[in-house]
């Protein structure tokens, strides 16, 4: 999705301007909330403009088409739900204030968002992180230590942390005065270790950072936490700081500010705090928001119990703890001939390189575009350059596929198998080395959203720094589905992909062997089962899934 600023700047609809003023001046919404709503409305108005549809003339088909486009663009359920909420508010405004005849969004149901349990650190992990941080001696160690200690000790939101001012910190009595969401004020205590870390930072480190300020040199706006240039931190800066601080401390888990907030709440609950007290400390408007932490501790309790009494778990519960992950090319859709032709032609025409048949097993099948381009050119390209080359190549690949309509379908029996898995509530994901242009085409061409949540289609989005055969992509898939590797089946066709799945600890690796494929790799010793299509599912797969 485009940045909020660019979308809003390019949308000059006067009703949107009036709507945002109404939100801020009449309803008292913050500018940030107004911008978020404005972004969603502006995106919809841009869609209408491109389609040549007047905003007064929209109907359910228009809305359905827009939601489909949102899915194709990769918006998750939560984002779509927020967009529908914004549009419902906008058309209610047009109905009440501008004389529109009705609100077409009033009867549109929002998608049910997946309620994911919050990520949090265990008691041992948070202690390990903070102890590791305390050993740092670099220039930003005291600031980073103070931030992490305070985020954990007080459960601050990222925006609350960067907005915290010195005048709202009582070091002696260890009290913070916080202005939270909706300008609601609350008072939060903090720990003695956070007190020491904060005191050290304010006395020894913050003055040095402030002296580095270039704009309005020497001016102190009173914000507690400053960046390396002596200016107030941004939310994005805080996220980067937290992640980078953990790396500098040698902490292997990826963390973010909200994870420390979740850890704060979980620690309170685990130590017997009343849910209403946690609600007050967290600044939640509704107790329902706070109650999610009871599920976190219950999950821990349940897993411990099940380890001790495995016979008490029903077949349905066992089944619901399993997952299936598919590679795409060569596994769900047989495209090996077109894959080879498009890469050969592209490598020759774009880079003057002759790809040979024997190169595909070791350097192309299952590998990321970045790795393939490195092999072809001997160079490393930036993410934007890789994306540009990938788009060029994929357009030709898609053209080849679409010209062969007869074979433009999922592997025989796969649609029935996916429906069967969905009916039995087996969690499913796709883990492909393809990039977004091709993934978008897959989603649209093969109607993948009939079976998969958009968030569970994992591809090379630039954050997968290690391609197959490294296990990173399958680790991500298992984490996204909330299962351990041993409880997941992986369907693969490439040697690098099967090695990746094995390294990630997959409980069962199934080789999908296209009989027509000339250079199919030998996966013996890696794959547990070989299938040629999905028309008859082997008993080993069904038994693994408790089906």
Secondary structure, DSSP 8 states (H G I E B T S, - for coil): ---HHHHHHT---HHHHHHHHIIIIIS---HHHHHHHHHHHHHHHHHHHHHT--TTS--HHHHHHHHHHHHHTT--HHHHHHHHHHHHHHHHHHHHHS--S--TTTT---------------HHHHHHHHHHHHT--STTHHHHHHHHHHHHHH---HHHHHH-BGGGEETTTTEEEEE-GGG-EEEEE--HHHHHHHHHIIIIIHHHHHHT--TTTT----BS-B-TTSSB--HHHHHHHHHHHHHHTT--S---HHHHHHHHHHHHHHTT--HHHHHHHHT-SSHHHHTHHHHHHHHHHHHHHHHH-GGGS-HHHHHHT-EEEE--BTTTB--HHHHHHHHHHHHHHHH-----TTHHHHHTTT--HHHHHHHHHS----HHHHHHHHHHHHHHHHHHHHH-GGG-S--TTHHHHHHHHHHTT-EEEEE-S--HHHHHHHHHHHTGGGTS-GGGEE---S---S-TTSTHHHHHHHHHHT--GGGEEEEE-SHHHHHHHHHTT-SEEEEE--TT-TT----BTTBSEEES-SSS--HHHHHHTT-
